[in-house]
Amino acid sequence: MWCRLSVLRASRQLLDEAIFHKQKHAIIRSISLSHTDLKGHSHWQNIRSTKEKFDGMRSKAINLLLKKMKVAVKNGYDSKINKELASVESEFLKQGLGMETYTRTLKRLKEKPEVPIDLAVIGPSGTFFVVHMEASSKSTAESTLKKYINKTGGGFRMAPDLSAVQAWFDQKGVLSVSEKDRNNKTLSLEQMEDLGIELDCEEVSAFMEDGERKFELLCNPLSVNKIEALLNEKMLVVESGEVEFRAMHPINVESEDKEKIEKFFKLLEEEDMVINIYDNIDPAS
């Protein structure tokens, strides 16, 4: 259950007097600490997070650097001029990952620059998927996605109207923040809630990832960069800040369809063009 900051605002105004301090504390805790082990992320994001724990560290490091490269080349392909690209190149050498993949990918990006593309897929059990890709053209992205849909064995099809599927989702600014700040001081959930109210966030929750407690802040998509900068000023460690699609009405999936969906996820996991997938599956499903 999410911590609704609008509820907290009203609660704290009504329970401002010291005589209600103990009741206030109990109410805040009951709202905030439910399901701290689950992210609000999509089902696919949680599967991918689990899978990455078992991937080879070398493969994971390369994939991370290639994603950084795709961002860096927006400022040019010459590492002598582009400092961000030079940093990526340096990391390849520093981690002993070899330069063959770096050189091949850089050449491909230069010859066929990639653009962001969103495509929609309708799946079994009433599932919807918004697939965020980066490809040289929309037709390339569509043909690639259709190839994987055909490999699933049925139950999936391309949606003719992207906006019709997107209507089932809300766009949210999502920031993931470490429990410990840059001074190694541990923040409580109540402290993060207060900060969320100050920064005009919509929701705050706590979740566990790799054995560490973290906080997730939801906000207006247009406010992500501003809030990230303010959190950094306050010496907090912001691990990520991006705009995501969040399902308005998450659904449970029939057991027989879960295998099909996880096969679909597994196929797309191996495709470099696929950056993210947003689905309407309940993360606890």
Helices and strands as residue ranges (DSSP letters): E 3-4, H 5-14, G 18-20, H 21-32, H 43-52, H 57-72, G 73-75, H 83-94, H 100-111, E 115-122, G 124-126, E 128-135, H 138-151, E 157-158, H 162-166, E 169-178, H 189-198, E 203-209, E 212-219, G 221-223, H 224-233, E 238-247, H 255-269, E 274-279
